[in-house]
Amino acid sequence: MSTTQSRTRPAPTTPPDPPARRGLAARVSLGRVLAPVPSEFLLIASTALLLTFFGLVMILSATSAVATAQGLPPYEAVLKQTIFAVIGIPLMFVASRLPLTFWKRIAWPALILATAFQLLVFTPLGHGADGNRNWITIAGFQAQPSEFLKLALALWVAYVLFRKQTLLTKWQHVFIPLVPVSALAIASVLAGKDLGTAMILVLVVLGALFFSGVKLRIFVLPAILAAGAVAVLAVTSPDRMRRFMSFLNPNCLDDYFNDCYQPLHGVWGLANGGIFGLGLGNSREKYDWLPAAANDYIFAIVGEEVGLIGCAVVLSLFALFAVGAFHVIRKTDDPFVRIAAGGITVWIVGQALINIGVVLRVFPVLGVPLPFMSQGGTSLLSVLIASGVLLSFARTLPAVVARREAAIQQARASRAPRPARPAR
């Protein structure tokens, strides 16, 4: 063979991977998908599913009797809620598979889109109820845009504070752009006169600030400003002041047919249930005695039908949800995860405590739903997606624990005495 022919001979191509190697790669990918999840993942997911199912049962019980009396289908309300549960539960598990980079990149777009969605309530699509203009109707479906604003605000605040971790010792970097942008988002809700939802949004921001690790003196100032703003908004509104004064009235029976009507029937429903309750479907208050029986006052129906034991189960489920979320906050080494998980946890658990406190007459009527359980598809959808974000954060914990253990082993190895060299 000549030298020229040997130079022009084509280079040998790399043979394709054998089937065995491709099969091994497929098994590795499948193994990652089916990898065991941490206990925090199971705790958050199981409590979210149990609360959602329990809520569907109580919505059916609270709405079927009155709907039948009005000539409507008895299952209409629970079927609508079930549709949102069927959509929200898969979305929760889809969100749990998304990486951290996705939640960081989506923070700004999510806040912009959620705020634009909230502004639709001031268009012809929007409408009000009970003095609040906070709903829209599209293609026959009613939605409350401010529910999605809670999750968007939690992610955005976490991203901003995460990017400024080295600058959080200076109050200027904590306040800008956090306070102005958050105030604009909350103002879009206050413009519809929904003080209860605005208070939850303030809690989300304060919770995120707390878990970001800012100095106490920097954290206290926004908390004082928020409390002062809520006080001013309450005092300047005759409707809110009337409800607040009825809450402080020890002789609420004197105002039975006005602002005390719903709070009194909520407490009476809890009292009627006793320890074991009247039984599922046997509530008396749901027969048009208790307004918003399936919405803001569904906990009263829980207490009346399944008693103190049922209320304790609901509180225990929320406590377990909080335990799983706080474990994520404690174990993670990513500031974004810690801040976002803190804001979401304060939102869901704090809103649950406020709702239950309103039913118990510990707080004045604020009009916030019980997460996972109150009737309202938008509320259910938002808390399920937020739970999916927490599940996504929980999936990162095994890698965090592995890195931490490797660092500990490396530190121990570096401190271990080296064997002496033998003398020559």
Salt bridges, closest charged atoms under 4 A:
ASP17 OD1 - ARG21 NH1 3.64
GLU40 OE2 - HIS327 ND1 3.49
GLU40 OE2 - LYS331 NZ 2.61
GLU76 OE2 - LYS80 NZ 3.77
GLU147 OE1 - LYS150 NZ 3.09
ASP239 OD1 - ARG242 NH2 2.63
ASP239 OD2 - ARG243 NH2 3.50
ASP259 OD2 - ARG242 NE 2.66
GLU285 OE1 - HIS265 ND1 2.75
GLU305 OE2 - LYS286 NZ 3.52
ASP333 OD2 - ARG403 NH2 3.16
ASP334 OD2 - LYS104 NZ 3.28
